[in-house]
Amino acid sequence: MKLKDKFSDELVLLDTLTVPILMNKNRMCSINNWATMHWSIKSKLKNEYKALLENWFLDGKILPEDCFFVWEPAYKDKRKHDSLNQASICKIIEDTFVKVGSLPDDDKTNHILMAGAVDKSLINHQIKVQIFGKKD
């Protein structure tokens, strides 16, 4: 069931963006390797995401602090991927929204992480982010 179907009377789609899943050498940035990653590499990845997302916010978009994020990873290969391992990337992206001033605070946000899909036409792994807000 899609979030839009479940909450269609309450939510409206605010925006959609697709972000590449950044890699550290040949390893995906996942929960499995985030904990043991050197602080300087973590900082570099965060800065790369910030640079990617700052362009998206140039028009001064402000998201409601109680918005809903739907995260949909897409992988370029058929290897088995645990979608929940991408939670670290979701957190980095959400923190970036706060840093660039587009999200007032991340204490009240809601998240749904969908199962990953395989798309062999992709050049890189990516994550689609749909942002929903409550109807006025």
TIVO-2410 file (N, C-alpha, C; in nm, 3 decimals):
# residues 136
REC num residu      c1      c2      c3 atome chaine
REC   1      M   0.084  -0.117   0.000     N      A
REC   1      M   0.000   0.000   0.000    CA      A
REC   1      M   0.089   0.125   0.000     C      A
REC   2      K   0.059   0.218  -0.085     N      A
REC   2      K   0.136   0.341  -0.092    CA      A
REC   2      K   0.085   0.439   0.013     C      A
REC   3      L   0.175   0.522   0.060     N      A
REC   3      L   0.139   0.623   0.160    CA      A
REC   3      L   0.026   0.711   0.109     C      A
REC   4      K   0.035   0.748  -0.016     N      A
REC   4      K  -0.066   0.836  -0.075    CA      A
REC   4      K  -0.204   0.771  -0.068     C      A
REC   5      D  -0.212   0.638  -0.086     N      A
REC   5      D  -0.340   0.569  -0.079    CA      A
REC   5      D  -0.394   0.567   0.064     C      A
REC   6      K  -0.305   0.542   0.158     N      A
REC   6      K  -0.346   0.528   0.298    CA      A
REC   6      K  -0.390   0.661   0.358     C      A
REC   7      F  -0.322   0.768   0.323     N      A
REC   7      F  -0.349   0.898   0.383    CA      A
REC   7      F  -0.398   1.000   0.281     C      A
REC   8      S  -0.462   0.956   0.173     N      A
REC   8      S  -0.495   1.045   0.062    CA      A
REC   8      S  -0.584   1.162   0.105     C      A
REC   9      D  -0.666   1.144   0.208     N      A
REC   9      D  -0.751   1.254   0.253    CA      A
REC   9      D  -0.674   1.354   0.339     C      A
REC  10      E  -0.561   1.312   0.393     N      A
REC  10      E  -0.488   1.396   0.487    CA      A
REC  10      E  -0.361   1.459   0.429     C      A
REC  11      L  -0.301   1.396   0.327     N      A
REC  11      L  -0.169   1.440   0.280    CA      A
REC  11      L  -0.171   1.485   0.134     C      A
REC  12      V  -0.077   1.574   0.106     N      A
REC  12      V  -0.058   1.621  -0.031    CA      A
REC  12      V   0.092   1.610  -0.062     C      A
REC  13      L   0.123   1.569  -0.184     N      A
REC  13      L   0.263   1.556  -0.225    CA      A
REC  13      L   0.321   1.695  -0.244     C      A
REC  14      L   0.427   1.726  -0.168     N      A
REC  14      L   0.492   1.856  -0.177    CA      A
REC  14      L   0.603   1.858  -0.281     C      A
REC  15      D   0.681   1.751  -0.283     N      A
REC  15      D   0.792   1.747  -0.377    CA      A
REC  15      D   0.849   1.607  -0.386     C      A
REC  16      T   0.921   1.582  -0.494     N      A
REC  16      T   0.990   1.456  -0.517    CA      A
REC  16      T   1.129   1.486  -0.569     C      A
REC  17      L   1.227   1.418  -0.518     N      A
REC  17      L   1.362   1.429  -0.571    CA      A
REC  17      L   1.429   1.293  -0.570     C      A
REC  18      T   1.524   1.276  -0.658     N      A
REC  18      T   1.600   1.152  -0.665    CA      A
REC  18      T   1.745   1.186  -0.639     C      A
REC  19      V   1.804   1.115  -0.542     N      A
REC  19      V   1.940   1.143  -0.498    CA      A
REC  19      V   2.023   1.016  -0.515     C      A
REC  20      P   2.143   1.027  -0.568     N      A
REC  20      P   2.228   0.908  -0.578    CA      A
REC  20      P   2.269   0.859  -0.439     C      A
REC  21      I   2.282   0.728  -0.426     N      A
REC  21      I   2.336   0.672  -0.302    CA      A
REC  21      I   2.486   0.679  -0.316     C      A
REC  22      L   2.547   0.770  -0.242     N      A
REC  22      L   2.690   0.792  -0.255    CA      A
REC  22      L   2.769   0.673  -0.201     C      A
REC  23      M   2.883   0.654  -0.261     N      A
REC  23      M   2.966   0.539  -0.227    CA      A
REC  23      M   3.095   0.586  -0.161     C      A
REC  24      N   3.148   0.502  -0.074     N      A
REC  24      N   3.282   0.519  -0.020    CA      A
REC  24      N   3.366   0.413  -0.089     C      A
REC  25      K   3.442   0.455  -0.188     N      A
REC  25      K   3.516   0.364  -0.276    CA      A
REC  25      K   3.414   0.275  -0.345     C      A
REC  26      N   3.415   0.145  -0.321     N      A
REC  26      N   3.319   0.058  -0.388    CA      A
REC  26      N   3.210   0.009  -0.292     C      A
REC  27      R   3.200   0.070  -0.175     N      A
REC  27      R   3.099   0.029  -0.076    CA      A
REC  27      R   2.990   0.134  -0.064     C      A
REC  28      M   2.866   0.087  -0.060     N      A
REC  28      M   2.754   0.176  -0.039    CA      A
REC  28      M   2.757   0.228   0.105     C      A
REC  29      C   2.717   0.351   0.123     N      A
REC  29      C   2.711   0.409   0.257    CA      A
REC  29      C   2.586   0.353   0.325     C      A
REC  30      S   2.603   0.251   0.408     N      A
REC  30      S   2.489   0.188   0.473    CA      A
REC  30      S   2.512   0.185   0.625     C      A
REC  31      I   2.410   0.146   0.697     N      A
REC  31      I   2.423   0.133   0.842    CA      A
REC  31      I   2.537   0.038   0.876     C      A
REC  32      N   2.552  -0.066   0.795     N      A
REC  32      N   2.654  -0.167   0.823    CA      A
REC  32      N   2.794  -0.110   0.826     C      A
REC  33      N   2.825  -0.015   0.739     N      A
REC  33      N   2.961   0.039   0.740    CA      A
REC  33      N   2.970   0.181   0.795     C      A
REC  34      W   2.857   0.248   0.820     N      A
REC  34      W   2.858   0.384   0.875    CA      A
REC  34      W   2.922   0.386   1.014     C      A
REC  35      A   2.889   0.291   1.098     N      A
REC  35      A   2.939   0.292   1.235    CA      A
REC  35      A   3.091   0.279   1.243     C      A
REC  36      T   3.150   0.209   1.150     N      A
REC  36      T   3.294   0.188   1.155    CA      A
REC  36      T   3.371   0.282   1.062     C      A
REC  37      M   3.297   0.367   0.990     N      A
REC  37      M   3.361   0.457   0.894    CA      A
REC  37      M   3.437   0.567   0.969     C      A
REC  38      H   3.552   0.605   0.917     N      A
REC  38      H   3.634   0.711   0.977    CA      A
REC  38      H   3.557   0.843   0.973     C      A
REC  39      W   3.573   0.924   1.076     N      A
REC  39      W   3.498   1.049   1.086    CA      A
REC  39      W   3.521   1.140   0.965     C      A
REC  40      S   3.641   1.141   0.910     N      A
REC  40      S   3.668   1.231   0.797    CA      A
REC  40      S   3.593   1.185   0.671     C      A
REC  41      I   3.575   1.055   0.655     N      A
REC  41      I   3.499   1.003   0.540    CA      A
REC  41      I   3.350   1.035   0.560     C      A
REC  42      K   3.301   1.022   0.683     N      A
REC  42      K   3.162   1.059   0.712    CA      A
REC  42      K   3.138   1.206   0.679     C      A
REC  43      S   3.232   1.289   0.721     N      A
REC  43      S   3.219   1.432   0.697    CA      A
REC  43      S   3.219   1.463   0.547     C      A
REC  44      K   3.304   1.395   0.474     N      A
REC  44      K   3.311   1.414   0.329    CA      A
REC  44      K   3.179   1.376   0.262     C      A
REC  45      L   3.121   1.261   0.303     N      A
REC  45      L   2.993   1.217   0.246    CA      A
REC  45      L   2.882   1.317   0.279     C      A
REC  46      K   2.878   1.366   0.405     N      A
REC  46      K   2.777   1.464   0.443    CA      A
REC  46      K   2.789   1.590   0.359     C      A
REC  47      N   2.912   1.636   0.337     N      A
REC  47      N   2.933   1.757   0.256    CA      A
REC  47      N   2.893   1.735   0.111     C      A
REC  48      E   2.915   1.614   0.059     N      A
REC  48      E   2.875   1.583  -0.078    CA      A
REC  48      E   2.722   1.587  -0.091     C      A
REC  49      Y   2.652   1.530   0.007     N      A
REC  49      Y   2.506   1.536   0.005    CA      A
REC  49      Y   2.457   1.680   0.017     C      A
REC  50      K   2.523   1.758   0.103     N      A
REC  50      K   2.483   1.899   0.120    CA      A
REC  50      K   2.499   1.973  -0.013     C      A
REC  51      A   2.611   1.951  -0.082     N      A
REC  51      A   2.633   2.016  -0.212    CA      A
REC  51      A   2.527   1.975  -0.314     C      A
REC  52      L   2.489   1.846  -0.313     N      A
REC  52      L   2.387   1.798  -0.405    CA      A
REC  52      L   2.251   1.862  -0.377     C      A
REC  53      L   2.216   1.871  -0.249     N      A
REC  53      L   2.082   1.914  -0.212    CA      A
REC  53      L   2.065   2.065  -0.205     C      A
REC  54      E   2.174   2.139  -0.187     N      A
REC  54      E   2.162   2.285  -0.179    CA      A
REC  54      E   2.100   2.343  -0.305     C      A
REC  55      N   2.133   2.288  -0.420     N      A
REC  55      N   2.077   2.337  -0.546    CA      A
REC  55      N   1.926   2.319  -0.551     C      A
REC  56      W   1.878   2.213  -0.489     N      A
REC  56      W   1.734   2.186  -0.488    CA      A
REC  56      W   1.659   2.292  -0.409     C      A
REC  57      F   1.727   2.351  -0.309     N      A
REC  57      F   1.662   2.447  -0.220    CA      A
REC  57      F   1.684   2.592  -0.258     C      A
REC  58      L   1.739   2.619  -0.376     N      A
REC  58      L   1.769   2.756  -0.416    CA      A
REC  58      L   1.645   2.844  -0.423     C      A
REC  59      D   1.529   2.785  -0.446     N      A
REC  59      D   1.408   2.867  -0.455    CA      A
REC  59      D   1.345   2.894  -0.319     C      A
REC  60      G   1.414   2.859  -0.211     N      A
REC  60      G   1.368   2.893  -0.076    CA      A
REC  60      G   1.254   2.809  -0.023     C      A
REC  61      K   1.244   2.685  -0.068     N      A
REC  61      K   1.138   2.596  -0.019    CA      A
REC  61      K   1.150   2.576   0.131     C      A
REC  62      I   1.038   2.583   0.200     N      A
REC  62      I   1.033   2.553   0.342    CA      A
REC  62      I   0.934   2.438   0.359     C      A
REC  63      L   0.980   2.329   0.419     N      A
REC  63      L   0.895   2.212   0.443    CA      A
REC  63      L   0.832   2.222   0.581     C      A
REC  64      P   0.711   2.172   0.598     N      A
REC  64      P   0.652   2.170   0.733    CA      A
REC  64      P   0.728   2.072   0.822     C      A
REC  65      E   0.741   2.106   0.949     N      A
REC  65      E   0.822   2.021   1.036    CA      A
REC  65      E   0.758   1.886   1.065     C      A
REC  66      D   0.629   1.871   1.037     N      A
REC  66      D   0.563   1.742   1.059    CA      A
REC  66      D   0.537   1.671   0.926     C      A
REC  67      C   0.627   1.689   0.829     N      A
REC  67      C   0.609   1.626   0.698    CA      A
REC  67      C   0.638   1.476   0.702     C      A
REC  68      F   0.595   1.409   0.597     N      A
REC  68      F   0.616   1.266   0.581    CA      A
REC  68      F   0.716   1.244   0.468     C      A
REC  69      F   0.819   1.165   0.496     N      A
REC  69      F   0.916   1.128   0.394    CA      A
REC  69      F   0.892   0.983   0.354     C      A
REC  70      V   0.887   0.958   0.225     N      A
REC  70      V   0.881   0.821   0.173    CA      A
REC  70      V   1.010   0.800   0.096     C      A
REC  71      W   1.088   0.703   0.139     N      A
REC  71      W   1.220   0.674   0.081    CA      A
REC  71      W   1.208   0.546   0.000     C      A
REC  72      E   1.246   0.553  -0.128     N      A
REC  72      E   1.239   0.436  -0.216    CA      A
REC  72      E   1.375   0.413  -0.281     C      A
REC  73      P   1.456   0.322  -0.225     N      A
REC  73      P   1.585   0.293  -0.288    CA      A
REC  73      P   1.568   0.216  -0.419     C      A
REC  74      A   1.658   0.241  -0.513     N      A
REC  74      A   1.662   0.167  -0.639    CA      A
REC  74      A   1.806   0.128  -0.664     C      A
REC  75      Y   1.826   0.002  -0.695     N      A
REC  75      Y   1.961  -0.051  -0.709    CA      A
REC  75      Y   1.987  -0.091  -0.854     C      A
REC  76      K   2.111  -0.076  -0.897     N      A
REC  76      K   2.147  -0.105  -1.036    CA      A
REC  76      K   2.180  -0.251  -1.061     C      A
REC  77      D   2.181  -0.333  -0.957     N      A
REC  77      D   2.214  -0.474  -0.975    CA      A
REC  77      D   2.114  -0.561  -0.900     C      A
REC  78      K   2.118  -0.691  -0.927     N      A
REC  78      K   2.022  -0.784  -0.867    CA      A
REC  78      K   2.067  -0.838  -0.732     C      A
REC  79      R   2.185  -0.795  -0.684     N      A
REC  79      R   2.230  -0.843  -0.553    CA      A
REC  79      R   2.125  -0.813  -0.447     C      A
REC  80      K   2.120  -0.893  -0.346     N      A
REC  80      K   2.024  -0.874  -0.239    CA      A
REC  80      K   2.064  -0.751  -0.157     C      A
REC  81      H   1.969  -0.658  -0.140     N      A
REC  81      H   1.992  -0.536  -0.063    CA      A
REC  81      H   1.885  -0.524   0.043     C      A
REC  82      D   1.926  -0.494   0.164     N      A
REC  82      D   1.834  -0.470   0.274    CA      A
REC  82      D   1.806  -0.320   0.277     C      A
REC  83      S   1.686  -0.280   0.244     N      A
REC  83      S   1.653  -0.138   0.233    CA      A
REC  83      S   1.675  -0.061   0.362     C      A
REC  84      L   1.653  -0.126   0.474     N      A
REC  84      L   1.671  -0.057   0.602    CA      A
REC  84      L   1.816  -0.014   0.624     C      A
REC  85      N   1.909  -0.078   0.554     N      A
REC  85      N   2.049  -0.036   0.563    CA      A
REC  85      N   2.070   0.105   0.511     C      A
REC  86      Q   1.975   0.157   0.436     N      A
REC  86      Q   1.988   0.292   0.382    CA      A
REC  86      Q   1.940   0.399   0.479     C      A
REC  87      A   1.904   0.360   0.601     N      A
REC  87      A   1.856   0.457   0.700    CA      A
REC  87      A   1.959   0.565   0.731     C      A
REC  88      S   2.086   0.532   0.725     N      A
REC  88      S   2.188   0.634   0.752    CA      A
REC  88      S   2.184   0.742   0.645     C      A
REC  89      I   2.161   0.704   0.520     N      A
REC  89      I   2.150   0.802   0.412    CA      A
REC  89      I   2.026   0.888   0.432     C      A
REC  90      C   1.917   0.826   0.472     N      A
REC  90      C   1.794   0.902   0.498    CA      A
REC  90      C   1.819   1.007   0.605     C      A
REC  91      K   1.889   0.970   0.710     N      A
REC  91      K   1.920   1.063   0.819    CA      A
REC  91      K   2.011   1.176   0.771     C      A
REC  92      I   2.112   1.143   0.692     N      A
REC  92      I   2.203   1.246   0.639    CA      A
REC  92      I   2.124   1.345   0.554     C      A
REC  93      I   2.036   1.296   0.468     N      A
REC  93      I   1.958   1.383   0.382    CA      A
REC  93      I   1.864   1.471   0.465     C      A
REC  94      E   1.799   1.410   0.563     N      A
REC  94      E   1.709   1.489   0.648    CA      A
REC  94      E   1.787   1.596   0.725     C      A
REC  95      D   1.903   1.562   0.778     N      A
REC  95      D   1.987   1.660   0.848    CA      A
REC  95      D   2.030   1.773   0.753     C      A
REC  96      T   2.055   1.739   0.627     N      A
REC  96      T   2.091   1.839   0.528    CA      A
REC  96      T   1.975   1.936   0.505     C      A
REC  97      F   1.851   1.884   0.501     N      A
REC  97      F   1.735   1.971   0.488    CA      A
REC  97      F   1.732   2.074   0.600     C      A
REC  98      V   1.765   2.030   0.722     N      A
REC  98      V   1.768   2.121   0.837    CA      A
REC  98      V   1.882   2.221   0.823     C      A
REC  99      K   2.001   2.174   0.784     N      A
REC  99      K   2.118   2.262   0.772    CA      A
REC  99      K   2.099   2.373   0.669     C      A
REC 100      V   2.033   2.342   0.558     N      A
REC 100      V   2.015   2.445   0.456    CA      A
REC 100      V   1.892   2.532   0.483     C      A
REC 101      G   1.822   2.505   0.593     N      A
REC 101      G   1.711   2.590   0.634    CA      A
REC 101      G   1.579   2.558   0.569     C      A
REC 102      S   1.568   2.445   0.503     N      A
REC 102      S   1.443   2.410   0.437    CA      A
REC 102      S   1.348   2.333   0.528     C      A
REC 103      L   1.400   2.276   0.634     N      A
REC 103      L   1.319   2.203   0.732    CA      A
REC 103      L   1.350   2.264   0.868     C      A
REC 104      P   1.250   2.323   0.935     N      A
REC 104      P   1.277   2.390   1.062    CA      A
REC 104      P   1.340   2.299   1.167     C      A
REC 105      D   1.291   2.176   1.176     N      A
REC 105      D   1.340   2.083   1.278    CA      A
REC 105      D   1.306   1.943   1.231     C      A
REC 106      D   1.384   1.844   1.274     N      A
REC 106      D   1.355   1.707   1.231    CA      A
REC 106      D   1.299   1.620   1.344     C      A
REC 107      D   1.249   1.684   1.450     N      A
REC 107      D   1.195   1.607   1.563    CA      A
REC 107      D   1.057   1.550   1.536     C      A
REC 108      K   0.981   1.611   1.447     N      A
REC 108      K   0.842   1.569   1.426    CA      A
REC 108      K   0.817   1.505   1.290     C      A
REC 109      T   0.924   1.476   1.215     N      A
REC 109      T   0.905   1.417   1.082    CA      A
REC 109      T   0.868   1.270   1.093     C      A
REC 110      N   0.805   1.221   0.989     N      A
REC 110      N   0.763   1.081   0.981    CA      A
REC 110      N   0.830   1.019   0.860     C      A
REC 111      H   0.861   0.889   0.871     N      A
REC 111      H   0.936   0.823   0.764    CA      A
REC 111      H   0.879   0.687   0.729     C      A
REC 112      I   0.880   0.658   0.602     N      A
REC 112      I   0.849   0.524   0.553    CA      A
REC 112      I   0.960   0.487   0.455     C      A
REC 113      L   1.024   0.374   0.480     N      A
REC 113      L   1.130   0.326   0.393    CA      A
REC 113      L   1.076   0.206   0.316     C      A
REC 114      M   1.060   0.224   0.187     N      A
REC 114      M   1.002   0.120   0.102    CA      A
REC 114      M   1.107   0.014   0.068     C      A
REC 115      A   1.061  -0.101   0.026     N      A
REC 115      A   1.152  -0.205  -0.021    CA      A
REC 115      A   1.221  -0.157  -0.147     C      A
REC 116      G   1.345  -0.197  -0.164     N      A
REC 116      G   1.422  -0.153  -0.280    CA      A
REC 116      G   1.378  -0.221  -0.408     C      A
REC 117      A   1.395  -0.151  -0.518     N      A
REC 117      A   1.364  -0.204  -0.650    CA      A
REC 117      A   1.493  -0.218  -0.729     C      A
REC 118      V   1.492  -0.304  -0.831     N      A
REC 118      V   1.609  -0.322  -0.917    CA      A
REC 118      V   1.579  -0.257  -1.051     C      A
REC 119      D   1.673  -0.174  -1.096     N      A
REC 119      D   1.661  -0.110  -1.226    CA      A
REC 119      D   1.798  -0.115  -1.291     C      A
REC 120      K   1.817  -0.212  -1.381     N      A
REC 120      K   1.949  -0.232  -1.443    CA      A
REC 120      K   1.990  -0.118  -1.535     C      A
REC 121      S   1.899  -0.029  -1.568     N      A
REC 121      S   1.935   0.084  -1.654    CA      A
REC 121      S   2.005   0.196  -1.576     C      A
REC 122      L   2.005   0.187  -1.443     N      A
REC 122      L   2.068   0.290  -1.361    CA      A
REC 122      L   2.220   0.287  -1.375     C      A
REC 123      I   2.280   0.404  -1.368     N      A
REC 123      I   2.426   0.413  -1.365    CA      A
REC 123      I   2.475   0.396  -1.222     C      A
REC 124      N   2.401   0.452  -1.127     N      A
REC 124      N   2.435   0.442  -0.985    CA      A
REC 124      N   2.311   0.402  -0.906     C      A
REC 125      H   2.334   0.346  -0.787     N      A
REC 125      H   2.223   0.324  -0.695    CA      A
REC 125      H   2.165   0.462  -0.660     C      A
REC 126      Q   2.036   0.467  -0.636     N      A
REC 126      Q   1.976   0.595  -0.601    CA      A
REC 126      Q   1.861   0.576  -0.504     C      A
REC 127      I   1.820   0.686  -0.445     N      A
REC 127      I   1.706   0.682  -0.354    CA      A
REC 127      I   1.610   0.795  -0.393     C      A
REC 128      K   1.484   0.757  -0.413     N      A
REC 128      K   1.381   0.854  -0.448    CA      A
REC 128      K   1.316   0.900  -0.318     C      A
REC 129      V   1.306   1.031  -0.302     N      A
REC 129      V   1.248   1.088  -0.181    CA      A
REC 129      V   1.121   1.161  -0.218     C      A
REC 130      Q   1.009   1.115  -0.162     N      A
REC 130      Q   0.883   1.185  -0.179    CA      A
REC 130      Q   0.851   1.252  -0.047     C      A
REC 131      I   0.813   1.380  -0.054     N      A
REC 131      I   0.784   1.455   0.068    CA      A
REC 131      I   0.637   1.495   0.065     C      A
REC 132      F   0.566   1.454   0.169     N      A
REC 132      F   0.423   1.482   0.181    CA      A
REC 132      F   0.401   1.577   0.299     C      A
REC 133      G   0.299   1.660   0.286     N      A
REC 133      G   0.258   1.748   0.396    CA      A
REC 133      G   0.110   1.733   0.418     C      A
REC 134      K   0.065   1.775   0.535     N      A
REC 134      K  -0.077   1.768   0.565    CA      A
REC 134      K  -0.153   1.876   0.489     C      A
REC 135      K  -0.274   1.839   0.445     N      A
REC 135      K  -0.359   1.937   0.379    CA      A
REC 135      K  -0.402   2.042   0.480     C      A
REC 136      D  -0.416   2.164   0.432     N      A
REC 136      D  -0.459   2.272   0.523    CA      A
REC 136      D  -0.605   2.264   0.555     C      A
***
